[in-house]
Amino acid sequence: MMRNLSLLLILSLLLISCGTTHTTQTAHHKSKNSSNSHSRIGRAPNTPKTPIRKVEPSSNELFYEDRDEAPYKVKQEIIDYAKTFEGTRYKFGGTTKAGMDCSGLVCTAFKKENIELPRISRDMATQGIPISLKEVEEGDLVFFKTSSKNVISHVGLVVKAEGGQIRFIHSTTRAGVIISSLDETYWKNAFVEVRRVI
C-alpha cells in the first residue's frame, strides 16, 4: 500500500512537471507571436512592402524600399520633360516647341536623360523588352499601327498607369502633343504592344 502511494506520488509529480513545461512553452510561443504581430501593425501577413510617397505634395515621385530608386527617378524626369511640350503643334520630323512628331517627342524626352533611342517609331519598337498591359508602368512606351501599311507607325510615352487606366503622351497630326487614354476606341484598336526601355 505504501509502495503504491509512493509510486502514485512520483507519477503525479512527473505529470505536473510536464504540464508546467508545456504551459511555459505555450506562453513563450504566444509572447513570440504577439511581439511579431505588434511589429506588423498596419500590414497584413505576406503583404509586399508599399511604396513610400515623397513628402512634398507637389511631387508624384515614388521611392521603393525594395527596388533601386534610380530608374523611377529617371522615368519621372522623362515624363515631366515630355509634358512641357503639351500643346505643341504637330510637325513631321520636329523635335522642338516649334513643332513635334510622335517619335520626336519620345526621342527628345529620353535624350534629356542621356538615353538615345532610334528616331523612327518602328525602330524604337525593337528596343527594350515587351511588357503585358497588366505590367505597364509610367515611362513605358506604347506602340500603334495607324496606317494601312500594317507596320508600327506611332509611339506614345505612358504617363499614368493606375487601376487599369493607361494614359500616354504623344503627338498627333490633328491635335499636336496631347495626353490620351488607351481606353479610347481609336487607340485601343490601333494598339500593338508596350515596351520597357528603362
C-alpha positions as semicolon CSV with decimal commas, in nm:
position;residue;x (nm);y (nm);z (nm)
1;M;0,000;0,000;0,000
2;M;0,280;0,240;0,098
3;R;0,467;0,141;-0,214
4;N;0,160;0,215;-0,432
5;L;0,117;0,552;-0,263
6;S;0,484;0,643;-0,326
7;L;0,454;0,539;-0,690
8;L;0,137;0,746;-0,729
9;L;0,309;1,050;-0,576
10;I;0,609;1,021;-0,812
11;L;0,377;0,979;-1,112
12;S;0,177;1,288;-1,008
13;L;0,494;1,497;-0,979
14;L;0,606;1,388;-1,326
15;L;0,269;1,479;-1,479
16;I;0,261;1,818;-1,307
17;S;0,616;1,893;-1,421
18;C;0,533;1,803;-1,790
19;G;0,226;2,024;-1,777
20;T;0,435;2,316;-1,649
21;T;0,691;2,274;-1,924
22;H;0,416;2,264;-2,188
23;T;0,246;2,573;-2,040
24;T;0,576;2,762;-2,033
25;Q;0,648;2,674;-2,396
26;T;0,297;2,778;-2,498
27;A;0,329;3,108;-2,312
28;H;0,672;3,165;-2,470
29;H;0,528;3,081;-2,813
30;K;0,236;3,319;-2,757
31;S;0,457;3,605;-2,648
32;K;0,677;3,550;-2,953
33;N;0,373;3,566;-3,180
34;S;0,236;3,871;-3,006
35;S;0,566;4,057;-3,050
36;N;0,557;3,970;-3,421
37;S;0,201;4,092;-3,451
38;H;0,299;4,425;-3,292
39;S;0,577;4,471;-3,546
40;R;0,327;4,415;-3,830
41;I;0,067;4,673;-3,730
42;G;-0,096;4,816;-4,043
43;R;0,029;4,543;-4,276
44;A;-0,136;4,205;-4,337
45;P;0,094;3,900;-4,330
46;N;0,274;3,834;-4,662
47;T;0,176;4,175;-4,799
48;P;0,454;4,325;-5,015
49;K;0,612;4,647;-4,898
50;T;0,423;4,951;-5,017
51;P;0,581;5,246;-5,196
52;I;0,681;5,537;-4,976
53;R;0,550;5,863;-5,118
54;K;0,774;6,168;-5,110
55;V;0,662;6,423;-4,854
56;E;0,619;6,721;-5,087
57;P;0,256;6,724;-5,206
58;S;0,357;6,860;-5,548
59;S;0,570;6,553;-5,628
60;N;0,440;6,236;-5,791
61;E;0,772;6,060;-5,740
62;L;0,767;5,724;-5,561
63;F;1,050;5,572;-5,364
64;Y;1,052;5,197;-5,307
65;E;1,208;5,017;-5,011
66;D;1,292;4,704;-5,210
67;R;1,388;4,843;-5,550
68;D;1,663;5,058;-5,693
69;E;1,528;5,415;-5,693
70;A;1,731;5,543;-5,989
71;P;1,517;5,411;-6,280
72;Y;1,199;5,551;-6,121
73;K;1,351;5,895;-6,081
74;V;1,478;5,892;-6,440
75;K;1,138;5,784;-6,572
76;Q;0,968;6,065;-6,382
77;E;1,215;6,319;-6,521
78;I;1,144;6,191;-6,875
79;I;0,767;6,216;-6,820
80;D;0,791;6,563;-6,668
81;Y;1,000;6,689;-6,959
82;A;0,768;6,534;-7,219
83;K;0,476;6,713;-7,052
84;T;0,643;7,051;-7,109
85;F;0,565;7,002;-7,480
86;E;0,191;6,956;-7,422
87;G;0,003;7,176;-7,670
88;T;0,295;7,189;-7,917
89;R;0,171;7,163;-8,276
90;Y;0,245;6,858;-8,490
91;K;0,536;6,886;-8,731
92;F;0,676;6,591;-8,922
93;G;1,038;6,541;-8,813
94;G;1,002;6,809;-8,542
95;T;1,181;6,788;-8,207
96;T;1,122;7,133;-8,057
97;K;0,840;7,353;-7,925
98;A;0,809;7,492;-8,278
99;G;0,670;7,151;-8,381
100;M;0,697;6,787;-8,281
101;D;0,608;6,446;-8,420
102;C;0,541;6,136;-8,208
103;S;0,886;5,977;-8,221
104;G;1,047;6,321;-8,194
105;L;0,868;6,378;-7,863
106;V;0,981;6,043;-7,719
107;C;1,338;6,079;-7,851
108;T;1,370;6,432;-7,713
109;A;1,233;6,338;-7,369
110;F;1,469;6,039;-7,334
111;K;1,765;6,232;-7,474
112;K;1,725;6,486;-7,192
113;E;1,828;6,200;-6,959
114;N;2,113;6,094;-7,194
115;I;1,924;5,794;-7,332
116;E;1,949;5,762;-7,709
117;L;1,659;5,597;-7,892
118;P;1,612;5,535;-8,266
119;R;1,439;5,827;-8,437
120;I;1,160;5,625;-8,604
121;S;0,879;5,459;-8,405
122;R;0,908;5,120;-8,579
123;D;1,280;5,114;-8,492
124;M;1,203;5,217;-8,134
125;A;0,980;4,909;-8,116
126;T;1,295;4,692;-8,133
127;Q;1,433;4,845;-7,810
128;G;1,387;4,718;-7,454
129;I;1,155;4,430;-7,366
130;P;0,785;4,367;-7,437
131;I;0,554;4,411;-7,136
132;S;0,197;4,289;-7,085
133;L;-0,072;4,550;-7,027
134;K;-0,106;4,424;-6,668
135;E;0,260;4,512;-6,601
136;V;0,261;4,861;-6,755
137;E;0,437;5,134;-6,559
138;E;0,490;5,506;-6,610
139;G;0,781;5,555;-6,851
140;D;0,700;5,255;-7,073
141;L;0,642;5,305;-7,446
142;V;0,316;5,218;-7,625
143;F;0,321;5,138;-7,997
144;F;0,044;5,155;-8,256
145;K;-0,032;5,076;-8,619
146;T;-0,215;5,380;-8,750
147;S;-0,170;5,336;-9,126
148;S;-0,281;5,085;-9,386
149;K;0,079;4,961;-9,425
150;N;0,038;4,731;-9,120
151;V;0,364;4,845;-8,961
152;I;0,423;5,031;-8,636
153;S;0,380;5,398;-8,718
154;H;0,305;5,570;-8,386
155;V;0,454;5,579;-8,035
156;G;0,350;5,728;-7,702
157;L;0,502;5,755;-7,355
158;V;0,299;5,618;-7,062
159;V;0,246;5,898;-6,807
160;K;-0,007;5,720;-6,586
161;A;-0,077;5,352;-6,521
162;E;-0,314;5,312;-6,230
163;G;-0,618;5,094;-6,163
164;G;-0,619;4,954;-6,515
165;Q;-0,616;5,304;-6,667
166;I;-0,327;5,374;-6,906
167;R;-0,266;5,731;-7,020
168;F;0,011;5,829;-7,259
169;I;0,157;6,149;-7,405
170;H;0,212;6,162;-7,781
171;S;0,197;6,393;-8,080
172;T;-0,096;6,358;-8,319
173;T;-0,134;6,514;-8,662
174;R;-0,465;6,678;-8,564
175;A;-0,408;6,800;-8,208
176;G;-0,029;6,806;-8,163
177;V;0,113;6,692;-7,828
178;I;-0,168;6,564;-7,606
179;I;-0,235;6,303;-7,337
180;S;-0,474;6,025;-7,439
181;S;-0,620;5,714;-7,282
182;L;-0,565;5,363;-7,413
183;D;-0,937;5,309;-7,347
184;E;-1,025;5,544;-7,635
185;T;-1,163;5,329;-7,918
186;Y;-0,921;5,452;-8,184
187;W;-0,610;5,385;-7,975
188;K;-0,742;5,057;-7,836
189;N;-0,795;4,929;-8,192
190;A;-0,458;5,057;-8,319
191;F;-0,261;4,929;-8,017
192;V;0,021;4,679;-8,086
193;E;0,241;4,647;-7,778
194;V;0,410;4,805;-7,476
195;R;0,787;4,801;-7,435
196;R;1,007;4,890;-7,140
197;V;1,332;5,067;-7,224
198;I;1,434;5,158;-6,867
